[in-house]
Amino acid sequence: MKKSLLSLTFLLLCISSIIAQTPSKTTTYTIKGTLLDSLTKTGEPFSTIRISKKGRPNNPIKVLVTDTNGKFKDKISGEGTHIITFASVGKASVSKEFTIKPGEETIDLGIIYIKDAAHELKGVEVVAQKLLVKSEIDKLAYSVEDDPDSKTNNVIEMLRKVPMVTVDAEDKIQVKGSSNFKIHVNGKPNNMMSNNPTEVLKSMPASSIKSIEVITNPGAKYDAEGITGILNIITVGSMKGYTATVNTGVSSNGYNAGAYATVKAGKFTTTGNYYFGHHQSPGDAKGYSEREDYTNETNRFLTSNSSNKYKGNYGSGSMEASYEIDTLRLLTFSGSIYNGNNSNNNDAETEMRTIKHEPVYSYNNSGNYKNDYKYIDANIDYQRSFKKKKEELLTFSYRLSTSPRSSDNYTYYTNINNYPFPLKNTYTTDDPTTYEHTFQGDYTNPIAKNQTIEMGAKYIIRDSKSNSKYYTADPGESTYEEDKSHSSKYDQLQDILAAYAGYNLKWKKFGFKTGLRYEYTFMDVKYHNGEGDDFSAHFSDLVPSANLSYKLSESQTLKASYNMRISRPGIWYLNPFVNDTDPTNIRYGNPDLKSEKSHSFDLNYGRFSQKFNLNLSLSHTFVNNSIEQYSFMKDGVQNNTFENIGKWATTSLSSYINWNFTPKTRLYMNGSVSYQKFNSEKMDVSKDGFNFYVGGGLQQSLPWDMRISLNGGGSGSRVSLQGKGSGYNYYSMNLNKTFLNKRLTISTYATNPFSKYRKYNSTTETLQFRSFYEYQYPSRSFGLNISYRIGKLEASVKKAARTIQNNDVKSGGGSGGEGK
């Protein structure tokens, strides 16, 4: 639209100029040049150009526009001194004088730079809406640092605004409608976030984030397993020079504080950050469940009322460093650690009744759960470039990661009435740990203009251990004895050898990217204690991918893609340890699971400019051997485990709109509608249904360096293989003000201020039973954040262009591995 309007304006002005002029023999001269963005050094398209005589600046003799690459060339008549002026949306106007002398045929003005409007015109308030979303052939990027809500929100809240990402009422994240995704930080995989995305990202301040990339179509260089998408979080602070930022916040849910700093000395640059906090529930969360067993008339109806309260502490630190050995060799290092603990105290009342609603048995139980976790990552990269072609890169990388965890769970029983089996107090411990060593080499070579090949190889050694112990004691007794039939100890060793090759082409308006990846996996599982047989397995997979893009115009792109992905089960799905803390509802894994294989087809349209952004994505994904959690009744007890028994397909249409309808006002909307179908022949179950999600907000700049934003959204019910879950809604308000040349920021916020609790319910129904669960938890929160920045930022720290990215395990226990 912008191009069409500018072209029409230019045409009309040219016609007017022709009509107004009378033919003459005045000598004409050619004027040319290139207009570039001062920051990105890329061409500034469709900038309006006015050329006038120096003494008559308001009467242009020529009006034209730059082309899609920022270039311009035209003829003018008349000698002497002229002024040329360039104007673009969101940019400060720039002018330049030039003189035409007799005998000159061509005046080359060379390269001219244009800056953002906010950098110019001192004493005059200029508000420029920056481009928040950018589109590339295989990803979208959302600029968090340019969103004023980043001053107050955590990363979870910012994700609600990111295209193709949804966050539900329980803060569980989905990418393209699936929970099967991975999280990277600065291009490197981050296990702590992938395994516990909700918990970690809720505790991470958005002010520490530069941008979030949604890699919707991972290519051959990414691991073949475990993902329908990647969220790559780019952090701030990696700047040349020196800078430091400190921030602190307090809310009805807890408090937090953090610091970020960068120092550069000669060829060595390092940046680090650390933050910590405490979180707790502002009130008791309450739950209610009921179950009807169609196969049993005596133990027919089971009901339970419960309440729980949690609290926890967390801390995180990371650092990046780079050393330029010389102009062709670069050494980089990065490391991170995340640790925390939380506890949960709960109380419940349980009762069983017959088909005639006569009492059978009842009991009360209370307990407390403690969990300690830690994630450690370290990565070193050596990058070699070459004199003939600086874009030719050879990179060698090594990565070490480990994730030790431990948990203790006590359950006590009281007021036991007529329970048919002896009820004992229980104490369980679990210590799952994974150690991972990864060696990788990558090579990139621009073989011709606009053509690039890439190839690489990787070897992963992954050792996962689980040691779960189960102890019991009679009610009122303090001495616990181990029940070895419920305890389990085993090791899972995975060796993965992978190789890939890819080809990229840019030709005129077309972009093409394709690749092929081969992976061979050896898995060996050994049981030291507990039920289960040792076993080994081999996997051999060939995984293709292809992406095609076409530029309809400078601001509009059409993309199509196909991706095949595989997903091996992680330790949470395989662990056979039986968790029967609730003896009427037990849970355990399945060591016989096989990998999933998914196929995705996408068609995407994007239109991105300073004023209006639109992204539409139509996708279809199907899996024929999906790992599903399924439940069945046995001896009056509900069993919950996993099997490769599912087939599912999802067709969805996602949309994202961002409209800067004034320089101070921004409106956005992120939504999707999808049709899902689930089927399992073993369970004789087939489910299908529609689901929708919508989230949006309004941001307004106010006088005195203040901004206010209003956000809200919700979803419809979600269908699963054996039931459905309810929808939800949310809303929030944010207000922030900057001081001291925008170095000091004070922000306040309120989330669901008029709703004390948020409710969620789910229903599961099979031929054997029907269950209903409702959960109510505090949702209202208020908070205050203060941030102060010192120092000077100039340029980004150099990083290796290729590094290790492990994305292969289907995880459990978090958003990354529950459901589709």
N, C-alpha and C positions, 0 to 999 in steps of 0.2 A: 504494500500500500504506500509506504513511504517513498519507495523508488518511483512508483507510478506518479504520485503527486509532484515529486520533484521534477520528473521528466516532463510532465504536462506544464508545470510552471516555467521551466526552462524554454519549452517550445513556444509558449505564449509570449514570453519576454523577447525571444528571438524574432518572432513575427512582428511584434510591436516595434522592435528596433529597426527591422527592415522597412516597415511602413513609414516610420518617422524619418528615416534617412533618405537623402536624395543621392542619386549616383554621382560619384566623383572619382577623380583619378588619384585620390590621396593614397600615398604608399601604405601598404599593410605590412605588419610585422607579426611573426609567430612568437607566442609566449608559451612556455611550458614549465613543468616542475612536478614535484611529488609532495603530498601532505601526509605526514606520519603522526600517529599517536605518540606523545612524548614518553609514555611509560612502556608500552608494549612494542614500540618501534614497528608497528604494522600500519598498513595503509588506511587512511580515514576515508570511508566511502561516502559518496553523495553529500559532500560538504558544499554549501553554497558559496560561490566566489563572486565578488563584485570588484570591478576594476574602474577606477575613476581618475580624473585629473587631480593633481595635488591641491590645487586651489578650489576645487569643487567636489569635495568628498561625498556630498549627498546626491550627486547626479552621476550615477555610474554610466560609463560608456559601453560596458560589456558585463553580462551576467551569465554564469555557467556553473556547472557542478563537476566535482571530481568523479572519476570512474570507480569501479569496485575495488581497485587497488590503490586509491588515493591519488592517481595520476591525473593531470589535466594538460590540455594543449589546444590552443585556439589562436585566431588571428585578430589583431586590433590595429587601428589606424591612428596616426598622429604621433608626433615626437614630443620629447620633453619628459618631465618627472611625473610618474603615476603612483597611485597607491592601490595595492591589491589586498583585499580583506577576505578571510575565510570564517565561516560560521557553521557550527554543527550543534545538534541537540546534546545538551549536557556538557558542552565544551565552552571554554572562554574564547571569545573572538581573538584572532591574531591578524595583524596587519604588517605589511612590508612595503617599503618604497623601492622603486626601480626606475631607471632612466633609459629612454630610448634615444639613441644617437643616430644621426644620418649614416646610412651605409650598412647598418646592422640588419640582418635578416631574421635572426633567431635570438630571443632573450631567454636563457635557461636560468631559472631561479633556483634550481637545485632542490635540496630537501628542506622543507619547512615543517616545524613541529607545532602541534596543537595540544594544549593541556586541558585537564578537567577544569570545569568552571570553579570548583571550590578552591583551586590553587591560585586564583587571580582576583583582581578587583578588590584590593584592601579598602575597608571602610564601607563597602557595599555588600549586603547579605545576598549570597548566591547559593542556592541549594540545588545540588545535582544528584539525581537519582542514578546510582550506579547499576550496572547490569548484574543482577543477582544470579542468573542462571546462564550457563554456557553449555553448548552442545558440541560433542565430538563424535567420531564415527562409532565408538563403542561405549560412550559414557556421557553422563550429564554431571555438571559441577554446580553446587550451590554455595555462593559466597556468604559464609556465616559472619565474617568480620564486618561486612557492609550492611548487615541487618541490625538495627538498633536494639532489638530484643535480646541480642547476644550479651548485653550488659547485665541482664538479670536472670535469664533462663539457664537451665542446665541443657545438656546435649540432647536428652530425650525430647524436651519441648521443642527444640529447634528441628528435630527430625520430622515433626508433624508438618513442617513447611516444605520439606524436600520432595521433589517430584519422584513418583513411583515408590514412595515409602509411606507406610501407614503404621500408626501406633495405637493400640487398642486401650480399653479401659483399665487393663491390668499392666499397661505400659509394655506389653509384648510387641516386638517389632516384626514387620513383614516387608519384604522387598519384592515388588511385582506380585503381591498376593501370596507369597510363600515365606515360611519361617526358616527355610533352608538357605541361609546365606552366611557369609563370613565378613569379619571386620578387619581392616588393615589400618595401621597408623603410619602416615608418611610413606606409603607404598610397601610396608612390611606387615606380614600377618601378625595379629595380636591375639593370642589364645585366651587371655583373660577376658577380653571383650567379646570374643566369639562364643565362649562358653557361658558367660554371664552378662549378656549385653545390657539387660534392663538395670541390673544392680550397679554395674560400673558406670554406665552413661548417665544415670540419674545423679550420681555423685560427682560428675565431671562438669565444671563450669564452662558454659559456651564461650566465654570470653577468652578461653585458651585455644579456640579453634579458628583457623583461617578459612577453611572451606571443607565441604563434604562432597566427595565424588561418588556417584552411583554408577558402578560399572555393571551395566545390565546384560552385556553379552561378553563374558570372559573368553578370551581367545586362547590359542594354543599354548602361549607361554605360561598360563595359569594352570594349576593342578586340575586334573580332570574330574576330581571328586568334589562332592559335598556342597555345591553352590548353584543357586539360580541367579545369584548376583553378589557383588562385593560392595561394601561401604568402606571407602577409603577416606579416613579422617586426616586432614592436613592441619597440623598444629602451627600456632604462631610462635614467635620468639626466635626462629632460626634466621636471624638477620645479621648483616655485617655491621661492625661498629660496636656499640655497647647499648644495652637497654635492659631495664628491669621493671617488672610490674608486680605489685603486691595487691592482694584483694582479700576481703573477708566478708562473710555474710552470716545472718542469723534469721531463723524462721521458726514457725510453730512446729516444724519437724526436726529441728536440730541446728547445727552451726557448721561452718567450714572456713578454711583459710588456705591461701596458697601464694606461691611466688614463682616468677619466671625471670630468667636472666640469660644474657648472651654477652660473651666477651671475645674479641678478636685480637690476636697478637701476631703480627707477621703473617706467615702462611698457615697458622693454626687458628682454628675457630671452634668454639664450643658453646653449646647452649644447654640449659638444664631447667627443670621445673620440679616442684614438689607441692603437693596439696594434701590436706587431711581434713577429716570432718567426723561428725557424730550425727547419726540419724535415729529417730525413734518415732513410733506411732503416737499421734496426739491423743488417741483414745483406743478403746478396745474394738477390734474387728470381731464381727459375729457371723456365725455360719449356721445353716440349718440344712439337714439332708434327710431324705426319706427314700426307702427302697422297697419295692414289692417283688417277692420271689414267686413267679407264677407256678413253679414246680413244687412248692411246699405249702401245705395248708396250715401246718402248725407254726412254723417260723415264717409267717407271711409278710408282715410289715415291720420294717426296722426304721426307727427315727432317731435322730441325734441333734442336739443343740450344743453349740460350742462357742467359745470366745478365746481370743489370743491377743497378745501384745508383744511387740518386738522392739529391739534396740540394737545398735551396732556402731562400730568404728571402722574407719577405712583410711588408708594412706597410699599415696602413689608418687613415684618419682621416675624421671626419665632424663636422659641426656643424649645429645648428638655431638659428634666432633668430626672435623675434617682437616686433613693436612695435604696441601698441594706440594707433592714431591718436586714436580716441575710442571711445565705447561701441558705436558701430555699424560702425566700420571697423578692419580688422586687416590688417597686412602681415607676411608670413612669408617666411623664406628658409631654404633647406637646401642643403648641398653635401657631397659625399663624394669621396674619392679612394682608390683601392686600387692598389697596385703590388707587383710581386714578380718573382722570377726563380727558375728552377730548372734543373738540369742532370741528365743521365742518361748514364751510361757503360755500354756493353753489349758483350758478346762472344758470338759464335755460331759453331757448326760446322754446315755444311750438306753433305748427301750425296744424290746421285741414284742409283737402281738400276733395273735392268730388271725385266720381269715375272718373270724367273727369279732375281731378287735379285743379279744381277751388277753390280759397280760401273760407273758411267758417268762421273760427274765428282764433284768435291768441292771445297770451298773454305772458308776461315775468313774471318770479317769481324768487325771491331770498329768502334766509333763512339762519338761523344759528341754529345749534343743539348743545346742551350741555348735557353731561352725567356725573353723579357722581356715583361711585360704591364703595362698600366695602364688603369684605368677612372676617368673623371672625370664627375661629374654635378653640375649646379647647377640649382636650381628656385626660382622666386619666385612667390608667390601674393598677390593682393589680394582680400580678401573684404569684401563690403558686406551688412550686415543692415538690417532696416527696423523702425521704431518700432512699427507696428501689429502685426506678426507677427515676433518674433525668429527664428522658424524659417525665415522666408523669406530665402534667401541668393542672392547673385549673386557669382560668383567668376571672376576672370581669371587665367590662369597662363601662364608661359613656362618652358620647360625646354631646357637645353643638355646634351648628353652626347657623349662621344667615347671610343673604346676602341682606342688604338694598341697594336699588338703587333709583335714581331719574333722570329724564330727562326733559328738556325743549326744545321745538321746535317752532320756529317762522317762518312763511312763509308770504311773502309780494308779492302782485300782482301789476304790472304796465303794461302800454301799452296794455290795454284790448281792443280788437277789436271784436265786434259782438258775444261775448260769450253768449250762449242762456240762461244762468242762472246767477244770481248775484254772482260774485266772491268776497269773503271776505277774508281779512287777517285772519290768524288763529294762535292761540297759544295753544299748547297742553302740558300737564304735565302728567307724569306717575310715580308712586311710588310703584313698586312691591317689596315685601319683603317676605322672607321665614324664619321661625324659626323652628329649628329641635332639638328634644331631643331623644337620643337613649340610651337604656339600653341593655347590652349584656352579656351573659355568655358562655364560651367555655371550653371544656374538651378534652384533648388528652391523650391517653394511649397506650403504646406499649405492646399489650397483649401477644405477643410472638416474637421470633426472626424474624426480617424483616416483622412484621405485626403490623399495627397501626390502631386504631379506633379513630374517632373524632366525637364530637357532640356538639350542642350548640343551644341557643335560643336567640331571639332578639325581642325587642319591640320598635317601632319608633312612635313618635308623631310629625307630620309635619303640620305646619300651614302656609299656603301661602295666602298672601293678595295682592290685586291689587286695586289701586285707580287712575283711569285715568280721567282727566278732559279736556274738549274741549271748547275753547273760540273763539269768532269771533269778528271782527270789520270791518267796511267799510273801503275801501282803503283811506288812508290819515287821518284816525281817530286814536286816541290813546287810546280810551276807549273800553275795551273788555268786552263782556257779555258771560256768560257760556251757552253753548248749551247742555242741559241735555239729549237730545235725543242721543247725541254722547258720553256722559260721562258714565263711568261705575265704580262701586265699588262692589267688592265681596270678599268673604273669601272661601278658599278651605282647608278643614281639612281632613287629612289622618291619620288613625291609622293602623299600619301594625304589625301583629304578625307572626313571622317566627320561624321554627325549622328545623334542619338539622342533618343528620347522614352520616358519610363517612367511607370508609374502604380502607386502603392502603396495598399493598403487594409487596415485593421484593423477588423474588425467582430465584436464579441463574441469568440468563440474562434477565429475564422478570420483568417488572414493571406493576402493575395494580392499578388503582385508580377509585373508583366508589362512588356515593353518591346520596342521595335523599333529596330534600328540599320541605317543604310545607309552603305556605304563604297564609294568610288570610288578606284581605284589606277591610277597610271600608272607603268610601269617602263621604263627605258631603259638598255641595256647596250652599252658600247662597248669594243672590244678595241684596245689599242695595240700589243701584241706577242703572239706565240703564235698557235696555231690557234684558230679560232672566228670566227663572223660576228656583226656588230653586229645587235641586234634590239631591238624594243620590244613591250610588251604592255599591255593594258588589262584591268582587272578591275572588275566591278560586282556588289556582293553586298548582299542584303537578309537580315538575320539576326534571327530572332525568339527570344524566351525567355519562359518563364513559370514561376512558383513558387507553390505553394499549401501552406499550413500549417494545421493544426488542433490546438488545445490539448485533449488528452484530459483533462488535469488540470493543476494548477499546475506539476507536475514532469514531465509527459509531453507530447510533441509528435509529431505525424505530419506528414510533409512529402512532397510529390510535385513533380517538376520536369521540364521539357524544355528542352534547350539545343542550339542549332546553332552550331558553331564552324567557322572556316576557318583554314587554316595555309599561309602562303606560304613557299617555301623560302628559307633564309638563304644567306649567302655561302659557308658551308662546303659546302653541298650543290651550289651552282651552279658553283663554281670548277673549271674544266677542267684545272687544273694536274696533271700526272702525277707522282705520288710513286713513283718506282721505286728507292728506297733498297734495297729487297729486290727484285732483278730477277726473281725467280720469283713475286712477289706484289705487284702494283702497284695503286695507288688513285688515283681522280680523281673530280671532280664532274661534274654534267650541267646545262648552262645552259638546257636545254629543259624543265625541270621545271615542272609546273603546281601550283596550290594544292590542298591537301586540304580536304575538307568532312566534318565528323563530326556525328553526331546522337546525343544522349545522353538517356536516360530514367532517372529515379531515383525510388526510393521509400525513405523514411528514417523510422525510428522512434528517438526519443531519450527517455531517462529520466534526469534529472540532479537530484541532491540532494547534501547534504553527506556522506552516508554511502555512497551507491551510485550509480554512473553506468553507463548502458548505452546504446550507440548501435549500431543495426543499419541497414545500407544495402544495398539490392538495386538494382543498376544494369545497364543494357544500353547499349552503345555500338557503333556500326558506322561504317565508312568504306569507300567504294566506289572511291576512287582514291588510296590511300595511297602516300606516298613510301617506298619500300623500298630498302634496300641489297641488291644482288644480285650474285652472283659467277658467272663463266663462264671457261672455258679457251679460250685462243687461242694457237696456236704454242707450247704447253707452258708458258704463263705464265697464272697466275690473275689475272683482272681483277676489280676491285671498284669498283662505281659505284652510282648511284642512279637510279631511274625510278619513274613513277607506274603501277606494275604490280600493286599489291596491293589486295586486299579483305580486311578483317578485321572480326571482331566479337568482343566480349568480354562475357560475362555473369558478374557477380561478386556475392558476398555478403561484405560486410565487417562486422566486429564489433569493438567496443571496450568493455571492462569495467574499471571502477575501483571497488574495494570497500575502504572504510575500516572493516574489521570490528572494530577497536578504535580509540580516539582516538590511539594511538601506532603503529598498524600499517596499512599500505596495500598492497594487492595489485592489480596491473593486468595486463591482457592486451590485445594489439592483434593482430588476425589477419584473414585473408581467404582465401577459396577462389574460384577463377574457372575458367571454361571459355573457352578461346580457340580461334578458328578462323581460319586464314589460307588465302587462295586467290589464285592468279595464273594466268590463262589463258595468258599469253605464255610463262611458264616451265613450264606444265603441271605445277604443283605445288599440292598441297593438304595442309595440316597442321592438326591440332587436338589438343588435350590439356588436362588439368587442371593447375592450379598452386595451391599453397597457401603461405601465410606465417603465422608465428605468432611473436610476441615478448611477453615478459612480465617481471615483476619483483616483488620484495618489498622494501618499505622499513620500517624499524623505528627508532623513536625510543628512545634509551637514556638512562640517567641521565647527569648532568654535561654536558648540552647536546651530546650526541653522537647521530649518526644513521649507520646502516649500510644499504646497499642491495645487493641481488643482482639481476642482470639477465641475460637470455639469450633465445635464439630461433633461428630458422632457417627455411628454405624448401625446397620441392621443386624439381624441375627445371623450366625454362622453355622453352616451345615458341616457335620463330620460323618465318618463312616457309621457310627452307632448313635448319633443324636445330633443335638444342636446347642449352641450357646447364645445367650441374649446379646442385644446390642448395647450401646452405651452412648454417653454424651459428656462433654466437658466444656468449660469456658474459663477464661483468665483475663486479667488486666495488668498492664505494666506501665510504669511511669519512670523516666530517668532524666537527669539533668547533669550537664557537664560544666566543669569549672576549670580555671587556670589553663586556658588555651587547650581545652579538651583532654588534659592529663588526669584530671580527677573526675570520676563519675560516681554519682550516688543514685541508686535505683531502688524502687519499691515494687512489689507485685502482690497479687492476690489470685489464688487459684480456687475455682468453685466456691466463692465467698458465701453464696446463698444456699449451698448444699452441704450439710454436715457429713453425710455419708454417700458413698457411691455403691450401687448394688449391681451384682452380676449373678446370673444363674445359668445352669446347664442341665440338659436332660439327656440321658442315655437309655435307649430302649432296644431290647433284643427279644427273641422268642422265649427266652428264659426269665427275664426280669426287666423291670423298669426302675430307674433311679433318677432322683431330682436333687440338685444341690444349689443352694443360694448362699451367696457370700456378700456381706456388707462390711465395708471398711471406711475409715475416715478419709475424706477427700478434700476437706477445706484446709487451706494453708495460706499463711501470710509471711512475707519476708522482706529483708533489707540487705542490700549489697553495696559495698564500697570498694572501688578500685582506683589505684593511683599508678601512673607510669612515669618513669624517668628515662633519660638517655636519648639516643639518636639512632634511627634506623636508616640503612642505606640500600643494602642488597641482600639477596638470599645467600645462605651458606651453600656451598657446592655439595651436591649429593651424587652418589653413583646413579647412573641412569637405569641400571638393572640391579636387582637385589633379590633375596630369597623371599618367596611367598608360598607358604604351605596352606592349602585351603581344602584339604581332602577328607576330613573326618566329619561324619554326621554325628553331632553332639546331642547329648540329652541334658535335661535338667534346666534348660534355659530357652530363651526365645530362639536360639539358633537351631533347636532340634525338636520342637514340638509342633506336630501337625503341619498342614499345608496351608 
